[in-house]
Amino acid sequence: MYQYDQYDQAMVDARVAEFRDQCQRRIDGKLTEEQFKPLRLMNGLYLQLHAYMLRVAIPYGTLSGRQMRALADIADKFDRKYGHFTTRQNIQYNWIKLEDAGDILAELAKVEMHAIQTSGNCIRNISSDHFAGAAADEVTDPRPYAELLRQWSSFHPEFSYLPRKFKFAVIASDTDRAAMRLHDIGIQIVRNEAGELGAAFYVGGGMGRTPMIAPCIRQFVPLDQLITYSEACLRVYNRYGRRDNKYKARIKILVHELGAEEYTRQVEAEFAHLLEQGIEPPFAELARIRTFFEDPAFEAGAADELDRSDPDFAVWADRNTHPHKQAGYLSAVISLKPVGGIPGDATADQMRLMAQLAEDYSFDECRVIHTQNIVLPHVRKADLYAVWQKLEASGLGTPNLDQVGDIIACPGLDYCSLANARSIPVAQRISERFAANGKGETLGELKLKISGCINACGHHHAGHIGILGVDKKGVENYQLLLGGSEAEDTSLGKITGPGFSEDGIVDAVETAADVYLAQRQDGERFLDTYRRIGMEPFKEALYG
């Protein structure tokens, strides 16, 4: 994983000192909240319903054991002994005191972390495939390119105040595990017919108020022109983006209104101009970055069989592991979704356990998944049972990856000042309902996502089943959506009809699941059955 050089550390340390002074001036009344707001947002600090919330950047989701342990210590010392892992592969602390913000950033800086680019109208934390460097189906590890983009975008003067926040995702396989086409810019590293590596650019995706799937505007950009093409895309957006209306300020609106063809024409013209300027970082810089992402020292000839004699372990191993490119290894997913739990939350003690497991069993590395879980990317099959035993003992052994209980949920109205409805209680009740009735065991892959408002932090548009909380004349109401997907078969969910109460939405999810169970054919996922039979059978069961 990437390690800071003296320039990285100096920049982060300078930002800590600067923000510590800004916080003190706000506490002393020398800055108004209006003056302080843009300063705190540049440092990941939000003012939520009950307290300040700090969002910490975890570039492409990668953490060392030392970093995870530092996050646990911050939770203990400055929060309420837990943190919340997010759909951007970050972590949030929900109960921060303003007088502690500078100290927290200083603690982060000691372990090469920060809160830069986690809020504001800038290029946000760059996300990637959580199995990067371990998956057998990738053409290369995408993280060096994500890191190159991170370094290019950090403190980029032209893109510090974009029309709206901006999100990149970088993958390197045909299987999309990062919701790449639902980003402002999605980049897939590909290999052409000549065997050369390049990048396919998808621009203009996103969720929120107007969800859109990004079209491919260029199928192959040579990797030594990756930054130049990215800059061309951003320049056209920065030039024409709607700063007068935040609801129309995202690049997806620009691409839609100009049309993908015209937007691409302007990007290509800007690209040609930039190539003449020679802004691409030297190849030596990419080569330097790549050295931090070399394969760990895998054990040659590691045993390639699992002892499945413990039936509980066998279920977890089947559901919560992913094939590895190296024989004798697996990637092990740690579910942060226990039955009745708050999706994405982990206690400080659980974080310390995950740090220890990363150090002992995964070459000192773990990853945050955009589905609000954690993965140990490189675990020997011979060690997997020991890992599971430790997870099970600490409440982290739930075998529900991509099942109905593996729910994505935003913090909702319990914390967020933008929310219209609560997400957490709905997620908890659905999880408990399907655990109690046993249907979760028979449903197979069913991705359920919940957002407490139209901003879609819970990715409800991309759920096989999605739930959107709305305000209906002062009462929390929940719309049900079906048919979304964030994978390579990207699609946007459609609303079934009138919304439901909190009790009603839990029943509605079970009803939709029952329709699937009655209608599915051999091997079909919920999504497959929905696409085959359409919306009408579900509407009939839901509304009569």
C-alpha positions in Angstrom: 0.0 0.0 0.0 1.1 3.6 -0.6 3.3 5.3 2.0 3.8 9.0 2.4 7.0 10.7 1.3 8.2 13.9 2.9 6.0 16.0 0.7 2.8 14.1 1.5 3.5 14.4 5.2 4.4 18.0 5.1 1.1 18.9 3.3 -1.0 17.0 5.8 0.9 18.4 8.8 0.4 21.9 7.4 -3.3 21.3 6.9 -3.6 20.2 10.6 -2.0 23.3 11.9 -4.1 25.5 9.6 -7.4 23.9 10.6 -6.5 23.8 14.3 -6.2 27.6 14.1 -9.4 28.0 12.2 -11.3 25.9 14.7 -10.0 28.0 17.6 -11.0 31.2 15.9 -14.5 29.8 15.4 -14.7 28.8 19.1 -13.4 32.3 20.1 -16.2 33.9 18.0 -13.7 35.4 15.5 -15.3 33.5 12.7 -19.1 33.2 12.1 -20.6 29.8 11.1 -21.1 31.2 7.6 -17.4 32.0 7.4 -16.3 28.8 9.0 -18.4 26.4 6.9 -16.3 26.3 3.8 -13.2 25.9 5.9 -14.5 23.0 7.9 -15.9 21.3 4.8 -12.5 21.3 3.2 -11.4 19.3 6.3 -14.3 16.8 6.3 -16.2 18.3 9.2 -20.0 18.5 8.9 -22.5 20.0 11.3 -25.2 17.3 11.7 -28.4 17.1 13.7 -26.8 16.5 17.1 -23.1 17.2 16.8 -20.2 17.6 14.3 -19.5 14.7 12.1 -15.9 14.0 10.8 -15.4 12.0 7.6 -12.0 10.5 7.2 -10.5 9.7 3.8 -9.5 6.1 3.1 -8.2 6.3 -0.5 -9.4 3.3 -2.5 -10.4 1.7 0.8 -7.0 0.4 1.8 -5.8 0.4 5.4 -2.9 -1.1 7.3 -3.4 -2.6 10.8 -1.7 0.4 12.3 -4.2 2.8 10.6 -7.2 0.7 11.6 -6.0 0.7 15.2 -5.6 4.5 15.1 -9.2 4.8 13.9 -10.2 2.6 16.9 -8.3 4.9 19.3 -10.0 8.0 17.9 -13.4 6.3 18.4 -12.5 5.7 22.0 -11.0 9.0 22.8 -13.1 11.4 20.8 -16.4 9.7 19.9 -18.7 7.2 21.5 -16.4 4.1 21.0 -17.5 3.3 17.4 -17.2 4.5 13.8 -19.4 4.2 10.7 -17.9 2.9 7.5 -19.5 4.5 4.4 -20.3 3.8 0.8 -17.4 5.9 -0.3 -14.9 3.5 1.5 -14.4 6.1 4.2 -15.2 6.2 7.9 -17.3 8.8 9.8 -17.4 9.8 13.4 -20.8 11.1 14.4 -20.2 12.8 17.8 -17.2 15.1 17.4 -16.6 18.2 19.5 -15.2 21.2 17.6 -12.5 21.7 20.2 -11.2 18.2 19.4 -11.1 18.4 15.6 -7.5 19.6 15.4 -6.3 16.9 17.7 -8.1 14.2 15.7 -6.5 15.4 12.5 -3.1 15.3 14.2 -3.7 11.7 15.3 -4.6 10.8 11.7 -1.5 12.5 10.3 0.7 10.3 12.5 -0.5 7.3 10.6 -0.6 8.9 7.1 -4.3 9.7 7.1 -6.4 12.9 6.7 -9.9 14.2 6.1 -9.1 16.1 2.9 -11.4 15.6 -0.1 -14.1 14.0 1.9 -16.5 17.0 1.6 -17.0 20.2 -0.4 -17.2 20.7 -4.2 -14.0 19.0 -5.0 -12.8 15.6 -6.3 -13.8 13.3 -3.4 -12.0 10.2 -2.1 -11.2 8.0 -5.1 -12.7 4.6 -4.8 -11.8 1.3 -6.4 -12.4 -2.5 -6.4 -12.0 -3.8 -2.9 -10.5 -7.0 -4.3 -7.8 -5.1 -6.3 -4.5 -6.9 -6.4 -6.1 -10.1 -5.2 -8.8 -10.9 -7.8 -8.0 -13.4 -10.6 -10.1 -11.6 -13.2 -8.4 -8.2 -13.2 -6.0 -7.2 -16.0 -3.8 -5.3 -13.5 -4.0 -3.8 -10.0 -6.1 -0.6 -10.5 -4.9 1.0 -7.2 -1.6 2.6 -8.6 -3.8 4.5 -11.1 -6.2 5.5 -8.3 -3.3 6.7 -6.3 -1.9 8.6 -9.3 -5.3 10.3 -9.7 -5.4 11.0 -5.9 -2.1 12.8 -6.1 -3.0 14.7 -9.2 -6.3 15.9 -7.7 -5.2 16.8 -4.2 -5.1 20.6 -3.9 -5.4 20.9 -7.7 -6.0 24.7 -7.9 -8.4 24.5 -10.9 -10.6 21.9 -9.3 -10.8 23.0 -5.7 -14.1 24.7 -6.2 -16.0 22.7 -8.8 -19.7 23.3 -9.5 -20.5 20.3 -7.3 -18.8 17.4 -5.6 -17.1 15.0 -8.0 -16.5 11.2 -7.7 -14.1 8.9 -9.5 -14.0 5.0 -9.4 -11.2 2.9 -11.0 -11.6 -0.8 -11.7 -9.6 -3.3 -13.8 -12.0 -6.2 -14.5 -15.1 -6.8 -16.5 -16.8 -7.6 -13.2 -17.7 -4.2 -11.7 -17.4 -4.3 -7.9 -17.2 -0.5 -7.4 -20.5 0.8 -9.0 -18.2 2.3 -11.7 -20.9 3.5 -14.1 -22.7 5.3 -11.3 -19.8 7.7 -10.8 -19.1 11.1 -12.3 -16.1 9.5 -14.0 -15.7 5.7 -14.0 -12.5 4.3 -15.4 -12.0 0.7 -16.4 -8.4 -0.4 -17.1 -8.6 -2.6 -20.1 -6.3 -4.4 -22.6 -6.7 -3.8 -26.3 -6.2 -6.3 -29.1 -2.5 -5.5 -29.3 -2.2 -6.5 -25.6 -1.6 -2.9 -24.4 -3.2 -1.5 -21.2 -5.4 1.5 -21.5 -8.4 3.1 -19.9 -12.1 3.2 -20.9 -13.7 6.4 -19.7 -17.4 6.4 -18.5 -18.6 10.0 -17.7 -21.8 11.4 -16.4 -23.1 8.7 -14.0 -24.5 9.3 -10.5 -27.4 8.7 -8.2 -29.2 11.3 -6.1 -32.1 13.4 -7.3 -31.6 12.5 -11.0 -29.9 9.1 -11.3 -28.1 8.4 -14.5 -25.8 5.7 -15.9 -22.6 6.9 -17.3 -22.1 6.4 -21.1 -18.7 5.3 -22.4 -17.2 8.4 -24.1 -13.8 6.8 -25.0 -13.1 3.1 -25.1 -9.3 3.3 -24.9 -7.0 6.0 -23.6 -3.3 5.1 -23.4 -2.3 4.9 -19.7 0.4 7.4 -20.2 -2.4 9.9 -21.0 -4.7 9.0 -18.2 -4.3 12.2 -16.2 -4.4 14.4 -19.3 -7.8 12.8 -20.4 -9.1 13.1 -16.8 -8.2 16.8 -16.8 -9.9 17.4 -20.1 -13.1 15.8 -18.8 -12.9 18.0 -15.7 -12.1 21.2 -17.6 -15.2 20.9 -19.8 -17.3 20.3 -16.7 -15.7 23.2 -14.8 -16.3 25.5 -17.7 -20.0 24.8 -18.2 -21.3 23.2 -14.9 -24.4 25.0 -13.4 -23.1 26.9 -10.4 -26.4 28.8 -10.3 -28.4 25.7 -9.4 -27.0 23.0 -7.1 -29.6 20.5 -8.3 -28.4 20.8 -11.9 -24.7 21.2 -11.0 -23.5 17.6 -11.4 -21.6 16.5 -14.5 -24.4 14.0 -15.3 -26.7 17.0 -16.0 -24.1 18.6 -18.3 -23.5 15.4 -20.3 -27.3 14.8 -20.5 -28.1 18.4 -21.7 -25.2 18.7 -24.1 -25.5 15.1 -25.2 -22.8 12.6 -24.8 -21.6 13.2 -28.4 -21.2 16.9 -28.0 -19.6 16.6 -24.5 -17.1 14.1 -26.0 -16.3 16.4 -28.9 -15.4 19.1 -26.4 -13.4 16.8 -24.2 -11.4 15.5 -27.2 -10.6 19.1 -28.3 -9.5 20.0 -24.8 -7.5 16.7 -24.7 -5.6 17.6 -27.9 -4.8 21.0 -26.5 -3.5 19.6 -23.2 -1.4 17.0 -25.0 0.5 19.9 -26.5 1.0 21.4 -23.0 2.6 18.2 -21.7 0.9 18.0 -18.3 1.1 14.2 -17.8 3.3 13.2 -14.8 6.5 11.5 -15.9 6.4 7.7 -16.2 8.9 7.5 -13.4 6.3 8.8 -11.0 3.8 6.0 -11.9 6.7 3.5 -11.7 7.5 4.8 -8.2 3.8 4.5 -7.1 3.6 0.9 -8.5 6.4 -0.3 -6.2 4.0 0.3 -3.2 1.4 -2.2 -4.7 3.6 -5.2 -5.5 2.3 -8.6 -4.5 3.1 -9.6 -0.9 5.3 -12.7 -0.3 2.7 -15.4 -0.9 3.5 -18.8 0.3 4.4 -21.0 -2.7 2.5 -24.3 -2.5 0.1 -23.2 0.2 -2.6 -25.8 0.9 -5.5 -25.2 -1.5 -8.2 -27.2 0.4 -10.5 -26.0 3.2 -11.6 -28.2 6.1 -15.4 -27.9 6.0 -16.1 -30.2 8.9 -17.6 -27.4 11.0 -20.9 -26.7 9.3 -21.2 -23.1 10.5 -17.7 -22.3 9.2 -18.6 -24.0 5.9 -21.6 -21.7 5.4 -19.5 -18.6 6.2 -16.7 -19.7 3.9 -19.1 -20.2 1.1 -20.8 -16.8 1.5 -18.1 -14.5 2.7 -15.0 -15.4 0.7 -13.9 -14.5 -2.8 -11.5 -16.5 -5.1 -7.9 -15.3 -5.1 -5.4 -15.1 -7.9 -2.9 -17.0 -5.8 -3.5 -20.7 -5.2 -4.0 -21.5 -1.5 -5.5 -18.0 -0.7 -8.9 -16.4 -0.4 -10.2 -12.9 0.2 -12.3 -12.9 3.4 -15.2 -10.5 3.9 -16.0 -9.3 7.4 -19.7 -8.4 7.6 -20.6 -5.3 9.6 -24.2 -6.3 9.3 -25.1 -8.6 12.2 -28.8 -9.4 12.6 -30.5 -6.3 14.0 -27.3 -4.3 13.8 -26.6 -0.8 12.3 -25.1 -1.4 8.9 -21.5 -0.2 8.6 -20.9 0.4 12.4 -17.9 -1.1 14.1 -16.9 -0.7 17.7 -13.4 0.4 18.7 -12.7 -3.1 20.0 -13.9 -4.7 16.7 -11.7 -2.3 14.8 -8.7 -3.4 16.9 -9.6 -7.0 16.2 -9.7 -6.4 12.4 -6.4 -4.6 12.7 -4.9 -7.6 14.4 -6.3 -10.0 11.9 -4.9 -7.9 9.1 -1.5 -8.0 10.6 -1.5 -11.7 11.5 -3.3 -13.2 8.5 -3.5 -10.7 5.6 0.0 -9.1 5.1 -1.0 -6.1 7.3 -3.7 -5.0 4.9 -7.5 -4.7 5.0 -10.0 -2.8 2.8 -13.2 -1.0 3.3 -15.9 -2.1 0.8 -18.4 0.4 -0.6 -21.1 -2.0 0.8 -20.0 -1.0 4.3 -18.1 -4.1 5.1 -14.4 -4.9 5.5 -12.2 -7.4 3.6 -9.0 -9.1 4.4 -7.6 -9.4 0.9 -4.9 -12.1 1.2 -5.8 -14.9 3.7 -4.3 -18.4 3.4 -6.9 -21.1 3.2 -5.1 -22.8 6.0 -5.7 -19.8 8.3 -9.3 -19.2 7.4 -10.9 -21.2 10.1 -8.8 -19.4 12.8 -9.8 -16.1 11.3 -13.5 -17.1 11.3 -13.3 -18.3 15.0 -12.0 -14.9 16.1 -14.6 -13.0 14.0 -17.4 -15.2 15.3 -16.4 -14.6 18.9 -16.5 -10.8 18.4 -19.9 -10.6 16.6 -18.3 -10.2 13.2 -18.9 -13.6 11.8 -22.3 -13.1 10.1 -22.4 -15.1 6.9 -24.5 -12.8 4.7 -22.4 -11.3 2.0 -24.8 -10.1 -0.8 -27.8 -11.6 1.0 -30.9 -9.8 2.1 -29.4 -9.0 5.5 -26.3 -7.4 3.9 -28.1 -4.1 3.8 -26.6 -0.7 2.7 -28.1 2.1 4.8 -27.2 5.7 5.2 -27.3 7.3 8.7 -30.7 8.8 7.9 -32.7 11.0 10.2 -31.1 9.6 13.3 -28.0 11.7 12.4 -28.2 13.6 9.1 -29.7 17.1 8.8 -30.6 16.5 5.2 -32.6 13.3 5.8 -36.4 13.1 5.6 -36.7 9.7 7.2 -34.9 7.2 9.3 -32.9 4.4 7.6 -31.3 2.6 10.5 -34.5 1.2 12.2 -35.9 0.1 8.8 -32.6 -1.8 8.1 -32.6 -3.4 11.5 -36.2 -4.5 11.3 -35.8 -6.0 7.8 -32.7 -7.9 9.0 -34.6 -9.2 12.0 -37.6 -10.2 10.0 -35.8 -12.3 7.5 -33.6 -13.9 10.2 -36.7 -14.9 12.1 -38.7 -16.3 9.2 -35.8 -18.2 7.7 -36.4 -16.8 4.2 -33.0 -15.2 4.1 -31.5 -18.6 3.8 -33.4 -19.4 0.6 -33.3 -16.1 -1.2 -29.7 -16.2 -2.4 -28.2 -13.0 -3.8 -30.5 -10.1 -3.1 -29.0 -6.6 -2.7 -31.1 -4.3 -0.5 -30.2 -0.6 -0.2 -31.9 2.2 1.9 -31.6 6.0 1.7 -33.2 8.5 4.1 -33.5 11.1 1.4 -33.2 11.8 -2.3 -29.4 12.4 -2.1 -29.1 8.6 -2.2 -26.2 8.0 0.1 -27.6 4.5 0.6 -27.6 3.8 -3.1 -31.3 2.9 -3.2 -31.4 3.4 -7.0 -28.9 0.6 -7.4 -30.6 -2.0 -5.1 -32.2 -5.1 -6.4 -34.7 -3.8 -3.8 -34.3 -0.1 -2.9 -36.0 1.9 -0.3 -36.2 5.7 -0.3 -37.4 7.6 2.8 -39.5 10.7 2.0 -41.5 13.3 4.0 -45.2 13.0 3.4 -47.0 15.9 5.1 -44.7 15.6 8.1 -44.8 11.8 8.3 -42.0 9.5 7.4 -42.9 7.5 4.3 -41.0 4.9 2.3 -41.0 4.3 -1.4 -40.1 0.8 -2.7 -38.0 0.4 -5.8 -37.2 -2.8 -7.7 -34.7 -3.8 -10.4 -31.6 -1.7 -9.7 -28.0 -2.9 -10.1 -24.6 -1.3 -9.5 -22.7 -4.1 -11.1 -21.6 -4.5 -14.8 -25.3 -5.0 -15.6 -26.0 -1.5 -14.3 -29.7 -0.5 -14.1 -31.8 1.9 -12.1 -34.6 0.7 -9.9 -38.2 1.7 -10.6 -40.7 2.8 -8.0 -43.5 0.3 -7.5 -46.2 2.8 -6.6 -47.5 4.6 -3.5 -45.2 4.6 -0.4 -45.5 2.8 2.8 -45.2 3.5 6.6 -42.3 2.1 8.5 -44.3 -1.0 9.4 -45.6 -1.3 5.9 -42.2 -1.1 4.1 -40.9 -4.1 6.1 -44.0 -6.1 5.0 -43.6 -4.8 1.4 -40.0 -6.1 1.2 -41.2 -9.5 2.4 -44.0 -9.5 -0.1 -41.6 -8.7 -2.9 -39.3 -11.5 -1.7 -42.3 -13.9 -1.7 -43.2 -13.0 -5.3 -39.6 -13.9 -6.3 -39.6 -17.2 -4.4 -42.9 -18.2 -6.1 -41.8 -17.1 -9.6 -38.0 -17.8 -9.8 -36.6 -20.4 -12.2 -33.5 -22.5 -11.7 -30.4 -20.3 -10.9 -32.2 -17.0 -11.1 -31.3 -14.2 -8.7 -34.1 -11.8 -7.5 -32.8 -9.4 -10.2 -33.1 -12.0 -13.0 -36.6 -12.9 -12.0 -37.7 -9.3 -11.9 -36.2 -8.6 -15.3 -38.0 -11.6 -16.8 -41.5 -11.2 -15.3 -41.5 -7.4 -15.0 -43.1 -5.1 -12.4 -46.7 -6.1 -12.6 -46.7 -9.3 -10.5 -44.9 -7.4 -7.8 -47.4 -4.5 -7.9 -50.3 -6.9 -7.9 -49.0 -8.5 -4.7 -48.2 -5.2 -3.1 -51.3 -3.2 -3.9 -53.9 -5.7 -5.0 
